[in-house]
């Protein structure tokens, strides 16, 4: 594209604010794309009866992964991207990937069937944090350079509120969506696993009592 063409686009109001476009992509594209596969994943856990296999152990790993992703997201919604926030985001992505490997290992070693479809869903969910992080790093290349240089500017290592904060309505909508599509189904899964573990302990205790009573006759 020539300079004259570029100038014509700008004059006609066709210029694109890269920062705004990236923010919209993250908020209304990448973040919501986590919800559908997340719900599908919880449905597959239910169908394969996770409570009768790895149970509470695997469900707690799921809760841990939600936390590892949720904390960086919550901070990014409220604070400016700087070396501190980038460090939290990078650390969260790395820990989430390590936990995801532990999750698959735990599921495979249990009696629960992990289908190819579920594994594909896992792959998609694992890629989302890296997609979001790469977009933010491209948008804030100056902060990436500052991080590589150890900071180098005031506010590099302290949380700085967003200069253009998101509206309360937007934040409330995100919170409702996350609560409905993530916290609720995985919380119900954990509760189901805890109840199943209690039933199993009661049954084991009852069997032991019966065995001792039979032995004492």
N, C-alpha and C positions, 0 to 999 in steps of 0.2 A: 504494500500500500504506500502510495506517495505521500509527501507532506501535505500537498494540497487536499488530497482525499481525507487525510486525518483531520486537517483543519476544518473541512466541510462537515465532517461528522460531529466534531465538537461544537461547531456553530449551530448545528441543527439539534443540539440537545441529545446526541447519541453517545456521549462519552459515558464510560462505565466506571463507577467507583469500585475499585478492586476490593478495598476493605469491606465495604457494605455488601458486595456480592458474595465474598467469602463468608462473612458472618451469616448471611441468609442461608447459604449452602449448609453451614454447620448446624444452624438452629432448625431449619425447616426441611433439610434433606438428610444429612448424615445422622443427626440425633434421632429423629423419628424412625429411621430405617433400622434402628436397634430394637424397636418394639415388636414388630411382627415376628422376626426369627426368635426373639426371646420368648414370646408366647408359644411359638411352635415347639421350642425346646422344652418348655415346662409341660406341654401336652404329651410329648414323647416320653418324658420322665414318668408321667402318670400312667401312660399305657404300658410301659415296661415295668411298672410297679417298683419304683425305686425304694419304697419303704420296706420291701421284702428282700432287698439285695444289700447294697452298701448302706442304704438308709441314711441315718442322721449324719454320718461321716461325710458322705458325698454331698448332701444338702448343705451342710455347713461350708463346704468348699465353694458351692455356688454362691452362698451369701457373702463369702470373702471376696469372690471375684466381683460381685456387684459393688462392694465397698471400694475395691481398688479402682474401679472405673468411676464410681459415683463421686468420690472426693475431688478428683481433678476437674470433673465436669462442674460441680457446684462452685469451686473456686474460680473457674474460668468464666462462669456466668456473672460473678460479682466483682472480679478484680482484673486489672490490666495484665497483659502478658509481659512478664519481665523474667530475668534469670531465675528468680525464686520460683515463679509459677512454672516455668519451663522445666526446672529440676523436678518439681512435684509431678508434672505430667510425664516426663521421661521415666521417672522411677515407678510411677503407677503402671505405665505400659509394660515395663520390664517385669515387674512383679506379677502383673496380671497374666502375662504369657507363661511364666514359670508355674503359676497356680493352675492355669489351664492344662498344662502337661500333667500335673498331679491329678487333676480332675479326671482326665481321660484314663490315666493309669488305674485310678481307683475304680472307675466304672467297669473297665475291661476285666479287672481281676475279681469283680463280684459276679453274682449270678445274673445280673441284669444284661439284657441284650442291647448292645449299642449298634444300631443299624447304620448302614452307609449314609442314609438321609440325615440322621442325627449328627454324624461326623461332619457332613457337609455344612450343616447349620452351625456347628462349632467353629468351623474354619471361617465362615462369614463373620461370626461374632468376634472372633479373635482379630480379624483384619480391621474392624471399625476403629479401635483406638489409634492404630497406626495411620489410618486415613485422616482422622481428625487432627492428629498431631502433626502430620506432614503439611496439612493445609495451614495450620497456625504458624508453623515454622517458616513457611514460604511468605506468609503475610507479615511476619515479624522477624525478618532476616536480621535486622539491627540488634534485636534482643538475643538472637542466637549467637551472633558475633560477640556480644557482650558476655554471654555465658561462657563461651570458649576462652575469653580473656579474663575470666574470674570476676566479672561484674563490671566495674569501671565507671559507674555513674550512680548518682544519688537515687535511692529507691530500688536499687537492683536486688537487694536481699530483704525487702520488706513488702508486705501486701499493699498494693496501691489500688484504691477503688476505681472502677471504670469511669473514665471521663464522660462517656455517654452511656449511663446505666440503662439496662433493660427495664421496660415498664413493669409495674407490679402485675398487670394482667398477663404479660408474657411469662414472667417467672411463675405465676400461679398456674398457668396452663401447662408449663413444663413439669411442675411438681405433681399436678394431677395425673398427667400422662405417665410419668415415671412410677407414681404410686399404683396406678391401675394396671399398667402393663408389665411392671418389673417387681415392685415390692410385694404387691398382693399375691400374684401367683407363686412366687418363690417363697414367700412367707407361709402360704398355705401348704406348700410342699414340705417345708421344714416342720410345721406343726403335725402334718400327717406322719412324717417319719418318727417324730418324738413319740407320738401316740402308739405307733406300731412297736417301737422299742420297749415301751412300758408294758404293752400286752405280752410281748415275748418274755420279758423278765418275770412277769406274774405267772405265765405258763411254766417257765423253767422252775420257779420257786414251788409251784404246785406239784410238778412232777417229782421234784426232789423230796418234798414232804410225803408224797404217796409212796415213793421208793423206800424211804426210811420206815414208814409205817408197815409196809409189806415185809421188809427185812426183819423188823422186830417181832413179827408173829412166830 
